[in-house]
Amino acid sequence: MGAEVINLCTRRIALAAFTVLTQLAASPWASSAQEDGDKEDAAVPLTVTGTVLDDAGQPLPGATIEWGVDTQRFSARQRVVTDREGHYSIRRGRIEERARLAASAPGFSAQLMGWDAEPGAGPIDFQLQRIPKDAAFVAGTVVDDYGEPVAGVVVEAFTPVVGVHSSFSWPTGRDYFPGPDRKATTDADGAFRIEDLAQPLFNDTGEVHLSLRSEHRHVNDANYPLGAGVTIRMHGSGRAGVLRGRLVDAKDGLPIASPKAVRIVQRHRTDVFDDVDDQGCLELPGPVTLGNTYSVNVYVAGYAAAEARLTAVNADSGGIADILLTPAPTLHGRLVDADNGAPIAGAELLYGLVGKVSYFEWSSFAKYTDGLHGLKFVQHATTDAEGRFWFCEPPEGEHGTIIGRPAGYAEIVLSPAERTIAPETGTLVVRLPREAVVMGLVVKDGKPVTEERVSVTGAKRGGLEQWRVGVKTDAEGRYRYGGLAAGEYVLHANGFAQPVTLGHAEQADVDLGHDAGTWSVHGFAPAGVSIAFSPMFDWQCRQLDAEADKEGRYQVQGLKPGRYRVRIDYVGRGFSRDHEVEVEVTRDGQQVDLEWRRPPQPKATT
């Protein structure tokens, strides 16, 4: 029978002008083979040899041959050096699919070359050209807020960032060049110059992305035009300072001397400071920049949580700022075993004001702080031997959510509405049941799958989506996922998904992959696209994936008869496209060809 041809209508179409722009911004390490979805076979080591010559055709000893990708620094790439005859030999091991071969030498422009070598392929030779005086470069001056030159600034050049964030695109990454990292340090006049920025490596964008580093100074990374005359203004004094404050009771105006329970945390940091003297004074550890202003959250038992703005002062000065705290009740709590009432000691808890935040990312639990993921007045605490903990509540009557996952117990996501306060003590008592656990075997083609990621999704808790951390199967293909509360969940692994309902402290056995199908489909699609078949009928399998090779061939195995929603995705540098269509699988070995088709364009009307 003939091939079944499916015309996929575009759901998102990039503007032609933007497509051209993103093509211009392609990485210097990219090649047409990579654009077409070519993947190197990383499982088969290969050795390639060749010779590096100079522009006069003479052997170039001491040249560097490298194998790597554009997201790696020069020092992280696999490298060898040519011998006195300019010869090299480099062995390709397990590498990233976009890796390419390049040659470089001092005084010569780096040369980049794609490598689609197979066993027995011939040598790959390079001929490097000396850097001409008019070669692409960037040069300029770095100045401070007052226009004075800044010496000692490290300036590093990357490929330019092009594109914008939208529903179908994102900016290209700033990537490293082939050859040594392009760096320069400003001299006493603030001047710098970076060479070997050949225009072909940029695909003629005429720009370079610069990143600057200088102690106690800052400027955002940005694109700059190639050539001379670039002026970059860095902000900051260039000198270290200190943050000093005095805790003051806002009601009586007196210092809060030697508070017994205090946590002071600088925004974007997780380290906690608690050293306050008998005059209520504190000096936070650095590093901070003299003259810059920083946000500091202050939590003192008996007072509302407060955010202070402190400006860094000279360490030799006597400058100190008052931090006014409003008296308010502190949230005191106890974490106890739901079965026997025993205290749960050493449990790590997190408190935060949710606001408009819609999710909680468990992998970042220890990193959560104000400025990360949107929670406000973030506080970390560890229960003591009696299971006790405390948190300062925000002002104006707002209350935060308490989150944690003590070892052996169910996870906590306790919203303010779910709090249970003991009337006789005014203490929040959290009675925590033992963990529910799901475990089982993951199989593919009837065999256990090792190192397979198993993830768990479920309903919101405390109004937050739970982004849980996955686990991996062991050497026997088995997994164990604990720390769950009673509820309904879906297990995901190897394209399969299985619903499961757990009771308090229940242990359930759930295997994944036994219900696999035996049919396959194959066909042609645009080279390099990702293809996903999702069943439109009731089946444990949720998605089966494939990828078209450089000739556009693909095959999907493990199907059952029935109707599927087929999605194909293409991701380019700076843009993406995705398309969907429905396919009926009626026989094993069925051919289904997938083609791009632009949707009909509306006719102009007058």
Secondary structure by P-SEA (a helix, b strand, c coil): cccbbbbbcccccccaaaaaaaaaaccccccccccccccccccbbbbbbbbbbcccccccccbbbbbbccccccccccbbbbcccccbbbbbcccccccccccccccccbbbbbbbccccccbbbbbbbcccccccbbbbbbbccccccccbbbbbbccbbbbbbcccbbbbcccccccccbbbbbccccbbbbccccccccccccbbbbbbbbccccccbbbbbcccbbbbbbbcccbbbbbbbbbbccccccccccccccccccccccccccccccccbbbbbccccccbbbbbbbbbcccccbbbbbbbccccccbbbbbbbbbbbcbbbbbbcccccccccbbbbbbbbccccccccccccccccccccccccbbbbbbcccccbbbbbbccbbbbbbbbbcccccccccccccccccccccbbbbbcccbbbbbbbbbccccccccbbbbbbbcccccbbbbbbbbbbccccbbbbccccccccccccccbbbbbbbccbbbbbbbcccccccbbbbbbcccbbbbbbbbcccccccccbbbbccccccccccccccccbbbbbbbcccbbbbbbbbbbbcccbbbbbbbbbccccccccc
